[in-house]
């Protein structure tokens, strides 16, 4: 594997551009499956917050943080 391919693979595994239907709070997984934010595990939500590009779609940051607050979980 070339250095460029290795860097590309690293980027693809560490960054996920937010996707789905935020108006319905439906998150689209990397596999293309739509899942309700309410049904996502807390760890899944935290991982999405950690790996999403923060400026790509601020509404997901708001949606995920609101869901964690509803669950009584603080996320800084």
Backbone as XML, in Angstrom:
<?xml version="1.0"?>
<chain id="A" units="angstrom">
  <residue number="1" name="UNK">
    <atom name="N" x="0.859" y="-1.169" z="0.000"/>
    <atom name="CA" x="0.000" y="0.000" z="0.000"/>
    <atom name="C" x="0.904" y="1.230" z="0.000"/>
  </residue>
  <residue number="2" name="UNK">
    <atom name="N" x="0.595" y="2.165" z="-0.893"/>
    <atom name="CA" x="1.386" y="3.387" z="-0.966"/>
    <atom name="C" x="1.052" y="4.303" z="0.199"/>
  </residue>
  <residue number="3" name="UNK">
    <atom name="N" x="1.913" y="5.280" z="0.418"/>
    <atom name="CA" x="1.690" y="6.234" z="1.500"/>
    <atom name="C" x="0.387" y="6.995" z="1.286"/>
  </residue>
  <residue number="4" name="UNK">
    <atom name="N" x="0.081" y="7.352" z="0.035"/>
    <atom name="CA" x="-1.167" y="8.052" z="-0.277"/>
    <atom name="C" x="-2.390" y="7.204" z="0.021"/>
  </residue>
  <residue number="5" name="UNK">
    <atom name="N" x="-2.333" y="5.923" z="-0.344"/>
    <atom name="CA" x="-3.452" y="5.011" z="-0.064"/>
    <atom name="C" x="-3.628" y="4.820" z="1.435"/>
  </residue>
  <residue number="6" name="UNK">
    <atom name="N" x="-2.504" y="4.733" z="2.143"/>
    <atom name="CA" x="-2.570" y="4.563" z="3.593"/>
    <atom name="C" x="-3.215" y="5.788" z="4.248"/>
  </residue>
  <residue number="7" name="UNK">
    <atom name="N" x="-2.837" y="6.966" z="3.810"/>
    <atom name="CA" x="-3.424" y="8.193" z="4.353"/>
    <atom name="C" x="-4.904" y="8.269" z="4.027"/>
  </residue>
  <residue number="8" name="UNK">
    <atom name="N" x="-5.258" y="7.891" z="2.791"/>
    <atom name="CA" x="-6.663" y="7.908" z="2.389"/>
    <atom name="C" x="-7.473" y="6.949" z="3.245"/>
  </residue>
  <residue number="9" name="UNK">
    <atom name="N" x="-6.963" y="5.752" z="3.494"/>
    <atom name="CA" x="-7.663" y="4.777" z="4.332"/>
    <atom name="C" x="-7.806" y="5.292" z="5.756"/>
  </residue>
  <residue number="10" name="UNK">
    <atom name="N" x="-6.767" y="5.955" z="6.264"/>
    <atom name="CA" x="-6.845" y="6.499" z="7.618"/>
    <atom name="C" x="-7.926" y="7.566" z="7.702"/>
  </residue>
  <residue number="11" name="UNK">
    <atom name="N" x="-7.993" y="8.429" z="6.714"/>
    <atom name="CA" x="-9.014" y="9.473" z="6.687"/>
    <atom name="C" x="-10.399" y="8.848" z="6.610"/>
  </residue>
  <residue number="12" name="UNK">
    <atom name="N" x="-10.568" y="7.849" z="5.767"/>
    <atom name="CA" x="-11.875" y="7.210" z="5.611"/>
    <atom name="C" x="-12.338" y="6.498" z="6.867"/>
  </residue>
  <residue number="13" name="UNK">
    <atom name="N" x="-11.426" y="6.084" z="7.713"/>
    <atom name="CA" x="-11.828" y="5.378" z="8.921"/>
    <atom name="C" x="-12.001" y="6.313" z="10.116"/>
  </residue>
  <residue number="14" name="UNK">
    <atom name="N" x="-11.491" y="7.535" z="10.031"/>
    <atom name="CA" x="-11.571" y="8.422" z="11.181"/>
    <atom name="C" x="-12.540" y="9.579" z="10.989"/>
  </residue>
  <residue number="15" name="UNK">
    <atom name="N" x="-13.060" y="9.778" z="9.800"/>
    <atom name="CA" x="-13.959" y="10.900" z="9.538"/>
    <atom name="C" x="-15.203" y="10.397" z="8.836"/>
  </residue>
  <residue number="16" name="UNK">
    <atom name="N" x="-16.342" y="10.812" z="9.325"/>
    <atom name="CA" x="-17.600" y="10.459" z="8.673"/>
    <atom name="C" x="-18.406" y="11.727" z="8.508"/>
  </residue>
  <residue number="17" name="UNK">
    <atom name="N" x="-18.743" y="12.044" z="7.285"/>
    <atom name="CA" x="-19.522" y="13.245" z="7.034"/>
    <atom name="C" x="-20.967" y="12.967" z="7.430"/>
  </residue>
  <residue number="18" name="UNK">
    <atom name="N" x="-21.548" y="13.807" z="8.275"/>
    <atom name="CA" x="-22.921" y="13.586" z="8.726"/>
    <atom name="C" x="-23.894" y="13.423" z="7.570"/>
  </residue>
  <residue number="19" name="UNK">
    <atom name="N" x="-24.810" y="12.513" z="7.728"/>
    <atom name="CA" x="-25.744" y="12.212" z="6.660"/>
    <atom name="C" x="-27.050" y="11.720" z="7.278"/>
  </residue>
  <residue number="20" name="UNK">
    <atom name="N" x="-28.107" y="11.769" z="6.502"/>
    <atom name="CA" x="-29.401" y="11.300" z="6.980"/>
    <atom name="C" x="-30.458" y="12.369" z="6.806"/>
  </residue>
  <residue number="21" name="UNK">
    <atom name="N" x="-31.470" y="12.327" z="7.633"/>
    <atom name="CA" x="-32.564" y="13.291" z="7.582"/>
    <atom name="C" x="-32.710" y="13.932" z="8.958"/>
  </residue>
  <residue number="22" name="UNK">
    <atom name="N" x="-32.002" y="15.051" z="9.179"/>
    <atom name="CA" x="-32.051" y="15.659" z="10.503"/>
    <atom name="C" x="-33.435" y="16.138" z="10.911"/>
  </residue>
  <residue number="23" name="UNK">
    <atom name="N" x="-34.282" y="16.493" z="9.956"/>
    <atom name="CA" x="-35.621" y="16.962" z="10.312"/>
    <atom name="C" x="-36.449" y="15.854" z="10.967"/>
  </residue>
  <residue number="24" name="UNK">
    <atom name="N" x="-36.123" y="14.597" z="10.658"/>
    <atom name="CA" x="-36.808" y="13.448" z="11.252"/>
    <atom name="C" x="-35.931" y="12.727" z="12.272"/>
  </residue>
  <residue number="25" name="UNK">
    <atom name="N" x="-34.746" y="13.282" z="12.510"/>
    <atom name="CA" x="-33.762" y="12.698" z="13.424"/>
    <atom name="C" x="-33.438" y="11.262" z="13.034"/>
  </residue>
  <residue number="26" name="UNK">
    <atom name="N" x="-33.214" y="11.063" z="11.732"/>
    <atom name="CA" x="-32.817" y="9.761" z="11.202"/>
    <atom name="C" x="-31.372" y="9.845" z="10.732"/>
  </residue>
  <residue number="27" name="UNK">
    <atom name="N" x="-30.510" y="9.114" z="11.380"/>
    <atom name="CA" x="-29.093" y="9.095" z="11.059"/>
    <atom name="C" x="-28.836" y="8.014" z="10.010"/>
  </residue>
  <residue number="28" name="UNK">
    <atom name="N" x="-27.995" y="8.322" z="9.036"/>
    <atom name="CA" x="-27.643" y="7.340" z="8.019"/>
    <atom name="C" x="-26.260" y="6.784" z="8.347"/>
  </residue>
  <residue number="29" name="UNK">
    <atom name="N" x="-26.207" y="5.486" z="8.587"/>
    <atom name="CA" x="-24.945" y="4.840" z="8.933"/>
    <atom name="C" x="-24.053" y="4.736" z="7.704"/>
  </residue>
  <residue number="30" name="UNK">
    <atom name="N" x="-22.790" y="4.385" z="7.934"/>
    <atom name="CA" x="-21.860" y="4.211" z="6.805"/>
    <atom name="C" x="-22.349" y="3.113" z="5.869"/>
  </residue>
  <residue number="31" name="UNK">
    <atom name="N" x="-23.122" y="2.184" z="6.405"/>
    <atom name="CA" x="-23.649" y="1.084" z="5.590"/>
    <atom name="C" x="-24.888" y="1.506" z="4.809"/>
  </residue>
  <residue number="32" name="UNK">
    <atom name="N" x="-25.375" y="2.722" z="5.063"/>
    <atom name="CA" x="-26.528" y="3.240" z="4.330"/>
    <atom name="C" x="-27.865" y="3.007" z="5.010"/>
  </residue>
  <residue number="33" name="UNK">
    <atom name="N" x="-27.856" y="2.470" z="6.207"/>
    <atom name="CA" x="-29.091" y="2.190" z="6.942"/>
    <atom name="C" x="-29.527" y="3.441" z="7.711"/>
  </residue>
  <residue number="34" name="UNK">
    <atom name="N" x="-30.808" y="3.776" z="7.635"/>
    <atom name="CA" x="-31.348" y="4.888" z="8.410"/>
    <atom name="C" x="-31.778" y="4.374" z="9.778"/>
  </residue>
  <residue number="35" name="UNK">
    <atom name="N" x="-31.371" y="5.086" z="10.818"/>
    <atom name="CA" x="-31.705" y="4.680" z="12.188"/>
    <atom name="C" x="-32.133" y="5.923" z="12.973"/>
  </residue>
  <residue number="36" name="UNK">
    <atom name="N" x="-33.172" y="5.764" z="13.754"/>
    <atom name="CA" x="-33.634" y="6.856" z="14.589"/>
    <atom name="C" x="-32.591" y="7.149" z="15.666"/>
  </residue>
  <residue number="37" name="UNK">
    <atom name="N" x="-32.318" y="8.437" z="15.890"/>
    <atom name="CA" x="-31.363" y="8.824" z="16.920"/>
    <atom name="C" x="-31.812" y="8.268" z="18.275"/>
  </residue>
  <residue number="38" name="UNK">
    <atom name="N" x="-33.106" y="8.220" z="18.523"/>
    <atom name="CA" x="-33.643" y="7.676" z="19.778"/>
    <atom name="C" x="-33.240" y="6.218" z="19.992"/>
  </residue>
  <residue number="39" name="UNK">
    <atom name="N" x="-33.054" y="5.471" z="18.898"/>
    <atom name="CA" x="-32.723" y="4.050" z="18.994"/>
    <atom name="C" x="-31.224" y="3.781" z="18.998"/>
  </residue>
  <residue number="40" name="UNK">
    <atom name="N" x="-30.427" y="4.816" z="18.773"/>
    <atom name="CA" x="-28.972" y="4.652" z="18.765"/>
    <atom name="C" x="-28.475" y="4.460" z="20.193"/>
  </residue>
  <residue number="41" name="UNK">
    <atom name="N" x="-27.459" y="3.647" z="20.343"/>
    <atom name="CA" x="-26.862" y="3.489" z="21.668"/>
    <atom name="C" x="-26.124" y="4.776" z="22.023"/>
  </residue>
  <residue number="42" name="UNK">
    <atom name="N" x="-25.933" y="4.966" z="23.304"/>
    <atom name="CA" x="-25.209" y="6.152" z="23.760"/>
    <atom name="C" x="-23.795" y="6.161" z="23.184"/>
  </residue>
  <residue number="43" name="UNK">
    <atom name="N" x="-23.153" y="5.019" z="23.157"/>
    <atom name="CA" x="-21.790" y="4.963" z="22.622"/>
    <atom name="C" x="-21.773" y="5.285" z="21.132"/>
  </residue>
  <residue number="44" name="UNK">
    <atom name="N" x="-22.804" y="4.879" z="20.397"/>
    <atom name="CA" x="-22.896" y="5.183" z="18.965"/>
    <atom name="C" x="-23.004" y="6.697" z="18.770"/>
  </residue>
  <residue number="45" name="UNK">
    <atom name="N" x="-23.847" y="7.339" z="19.568"/>
    <atom name="CA" x="-24.006" y="8.784" z="19.466"/>
    <atom name="C" x="-22.687" y="9.484" z="19.788"/>
  </residue>
  <residue number="46" name="UNK">
    <atom name="N" x="-22.028" y="9.057" z="20.852"/>
    <atom name="CA" x="-20.751" y="9.671" z="21.225"/>
    <atom name="C" x="-19.709" y="9.475" z="20.127"/>
  </residue>
  <residue number="47" name="UNK">
    <atom name="N" x="-19.692" y="8.294" z="19.529"/>
    <atom name="CA" x="-18.752" y="8.047" z="18.427"/>
    <atom name="C" x="-19.062" y="8.934" z="17.231"/>
  </residue>
  <residue number="48" name="UNK">
    <atom name="N" x="-20.335" y="9.109" z="16.940"/>
    <atom name="CA" x="-20.712" y="9.983" z="15.827"/>
    <atom name="C" x="-20.262" y="11.413" z="16.094"/>
  </residue>
  <residue number="49" name="UNK">
    <atom name="N" x="-20.444" y="11.881" z="17.316"/>
    <atom name="CA" x="-19.996" y="13.226" z="17.680"/>
    <atom name="C" x="-18.483" y="13.351" z="17.551"/>
  </residue>
  <residue number="50" name="UNK">
    <atom name="N" x="-17.776" y="12.299" z="17.925"/>
    <atom name="CA" x="-16.317" y="12.339" z="17.911"/>
    <atom name="C" x="-15.750" y="12.302" z="16.493"/>
  </residue>
  <residue number="51" name="UNK">
    <atom name="N" x="-16.377" y="11.530" z="15.609"/>
    <atom name="CA" x="-15.791" y="11.307" z="14.304"/>
    <atom name="C" x="-16.357" y="12.166" z="13.175"/>
  </residue>
  <residue number="52" name="UNK">
    <atom name="N" x="-17.437" y="12.847" z="13.427"/>
    <atom name="CA" x="-17.999" y="13.715" z="12.392"/>
    <atom name="C" x="-17.149" y="14.972" z="12.235"/>
  </residue>
  <residue number="53" name="UNK">
    <atom name="N" x="-17.144" y="15.482" z="11.043"/>
    <atom name="CA" x="-16.496" y="16.767" z="10.826"/>
    <atom name="C" x="-17.393" y="17.814" z="11.474"/>
  </residue>
  <residue number="54" name="UNK">
    <atom name="N" x="-16.903" y="18.513" z="12.485"/>
    <atom name="CA" x="-17.768" y="19.402" z="13.263"/>
    <atom name="C" x="-18.488" y="20.474" z="12.448"/>
  </residue>
  <residue number="55" name="UNK">
    <atom name="N" x="-17.847" y="20.994" z="11.441"/>
    <atom name="CA" x="-18.448" y="22.088" z="10.684"/>
    <atom name="C" x="-19.275" y="21.614" z="9.494"/>
  </residue>
  <residue number="56" name="UNK">
    <atom name="N" x="-19.301" y="20.324" z="9.231"/>
    <atom name="CA" x="-19.981" y="19.829" z="8.036"/>
    <atom name="C" x="-21.490" y="19.991" z="8.125"/>
  </residue>
  <residue number="57" name="UNK">
    <atom name="N" x="-22.040" y="19.808" z="9.320"/>
    <atom name="CA" x="-23.485" y="19.907" z="9.469"/>
    <atom name="C" x="-23.801" y="20.090" z="10.946"/>
  </residue>
  <residue number="58" name="UNK">
    <atom name="N" x="-23.848" y="21.343" z="11.392"/>
    <atom name="CA" x="-24.024" y="21.639" z="12.810"/>
    <atom name="C" x="-25.300" y="21.065" z="13.399"/>
  </residue>
  <residue number="59" name="UNK">
    <atom name="N" x="-26.321" y="20.847" z="12.579"/>
    <atom name="CA" x="-27.590" y="20.357" z="13.133"/>
    <atom name="C" x="-27.409" y="18.991" z="13.789"/>
  </residue>
  <residue number="60" name="UNK">
    <atom name="N" x="-26.530" y="18.138" z="13.284"/>
    <atom name="CA" x="-26.322" y="16.830" z="13.902"/>
    <atom name="C" x="-25.685" y="16.964" z="15.273"/>
  </residue>
  <residue number="61" name="UNK">
    <atom name="N" x="-24.766" y="17.887" z="15.405"/>
    <atom name="CA" x="-24.156" y="18.133" z="16.701"/>
    <atom name="C" x="-25.241" y="18.509" z="17.715"/>
  </residue>
  <residue number="62" name="UNK">
    <atom name="N" x="-26.132" y="19.389" z="17.320"/>
    <atom name="CA" x="-27.231" y="19.820" z="18.192"/>
    <atom name="C" x="-28.155" y="18.647" z="18.511"/>
  </residue>
  <residue number="63" name="UNK">
    <atom name="N" x="-28.523" y="17.866" z="17.506"/>
    <atom name="CA" x="-29.430" y="16.726" z="17.685"/>
    <atom name="C" x="-28.819" y="15.690" z="18.628"/>
  </residue>
  <residue number="64" name="UNK">
    <atom name="N" x="-27.564" y="15.330" z="18.388"/>
    <atom name="CA" x="-26.914" y="14.314" z="19.220"/>
    <atom name="C" x="-26.748" y="14.791" z="20.659"/>
  </residue>
  <residue number="65" name="UNK">
    <atom name="N" x="-26.312" y="16.029" z="20.826"/>
    <atom name="CA" x="-26.126" y="16.548" z="22.193"/>
    <atom name="C" x="-27.461" y="16.653" z="22.934"/>
  </residue>
  <residue number="66" name="UNK">
    <atom name="N" x="-28.523" y="17.026" z="22.220"/>
    <atom name="CA" x="-29.855" y="17.096" z="22.840"/>
    <atom name="C" x="-30.313" y="15.707" z="23.282"/>
  </residue>
  <residue number="67" name="UNK">
    <atom name="N" x="-30.055" y="14.704" z="22.460"/>
    <atom name="CA" x="-30.441" y="13.335" z="22.819"/>
    <atom name="C" x="-29.673" y="12.864" z="24.051"/>
  </residue>
  <residue number="68" name="UNK">
    <atom name="N" x="-28.394" y="13.172" z="24.109"/>
    <atom name="CA" x="-27.618" y="12.788" z="25.283"/>
    <atom name="C" x="-28.138" y="13.502" z="26.529"/>
  </residue>
  <residue number="69" name="UNK">
    <atom name="N" x="-28.489" y="14.782" z="26.405"/>
    <atom name="CA" x="-29.052" y="15.512" z="27.554"/>
    <atom name="C" x="-30.359" y="14.879" z="28.010"/>
  </residue>
  <residue number="70" name="UNK">
    <atom name="N" x="-31.189" y="14.470" z="27.041"/>
    <atom name="CA" x="-32.457" y="13.804" z="27.381"/>
    <atom name="C" x="-32.216" y="12.528" z="28.170"/>
  </residue>
  <residue number="71" name="UNK">
    <atom name="N" x="-31.112" y="11.871" z="27.870"/>
    <atom name="CA" x="-30.758" y="10.628" z="28.569"/>
    <atom name="C" x="-30.051" y="10.905" z="29.891"/>
  </residue>
  <residue number="72" name="UNK">
    <atom name="N" x="-29.830" y="12.185" z="30.186"/>
    <atom name="CA" x="-29.163" y="12.553" z="31.417"/>
    <atom name="C" x="-27.652" y="12.366" z="31.359"/>
  </residue>
  <residue number="73" name="UNK">
    <atom name="N" x="-27.107" y="12.385" z="30.145"/>
    <atom name="CA" x="-25.674" y="12.161" z="29.955"/>
    <atom name="C" x="-25.025" y="13.468" z="29.517"/>
  </residue>
  <residue number="74" name="UNK">
    <atom name="N" x="-23.986" y="13.832" z="30.232"/>
    <atom name="CA" x="-23.249" y="15.050" z="29.897"/>
    <atom name="C" x="-22.130" y="14.693" z="28.913"/>
  </residue>
  <residue number="75" name="UNK">
    <atom name="N" x="-22.012" y="15.484" z="27.869"/>
    <atom name="CA" x="-20.956" y="15.265" z="26.870"/>
    <atom name="C" x="-20.280" y="16.589" z="26.587"/>
  </residue>
  <residue number="76" name="UNK">
    <atom name="N" x="-19.004" y="16.681" z="26.956"/>
    <atom name="CA" x="-18.271" y="17.936" z="26.751"/>
    <atom name="C" x="-17.377" y="17.849" z="25.551"/>
  </residue>
</chain>
